[in-house]
Amino acid sequence: MDEQVIRQIVEQAITQAASEAAAEAGLTLEEAKGLAEQVERKAKEMKLPVVIAIVDKAARPVAVHCMDDAYIASFDIALNKAYTSAGLKMSTAELGRLSAPGQPLYGIQNTNQGRIVIFGGGEVLERNGKIVGALGVSGGTLEQDTALAAYGREIFR
């Protein structure tokens, strides 16, 4: 084999291995901080003081970002939205639909010491089709929190 061909094969293998490692990597603090800053910018445009919580795939907090004048209660709510999305691998808005009376997950909000949130504002964060964490936003209306969390999910992609 030609030395140049061997070099290309080795470089391709290294690039592929690095790409696979990045896909398996968890959510970093730098990523979480950057995401929180971007969601904060959008919240400022909307004139909303919110709390932005980001957890890893095991629902452990990585970053919690509290904007000035955000509701004190929004801290726990944002964390619980992120916990719910990571733990159940779905948005809290979708969980809200599945937990309505007569639906298959009715009553789920009464589990996990009351940490399960069944209204919008929590989103799963994915990288290359794999869940790496979740985002929770609290401080606005249901629609505003849902929109901000969906925005965060989209820009994370």
ZIMO-V170343 format. One line per field, one symbol per residue. phi: phi as a letter, one per 40 degrees, with the letter a starting at -180 (. if undefined). burial: 1 if it has 16 or more other ideal C-beta (glycine too) atoms within 10 Angstrom, else 0. A space follows every 10 residues. Layout:
phi: ???
burial: ???
//
This chain:
phi: .cdcccdccc cccccccccc cccccccccc cccccdcccc dcccdcfbcb bbbbbcccgc dbabbbcdgc cdccdccccc ccdccccbfa cccccdccbc dgccbdgccc cffgccbbbd hbbcbbbfgb cbiabbbaib cdcccccccc ccccccc
burial: 0000000000 0000000000 0000001000 1100110011 0110000111 1111111010 0111111001 0001111111 1111111101 1111110010 0000100110 0000011111 1111111000 1111111111 0001111111 1110010
//
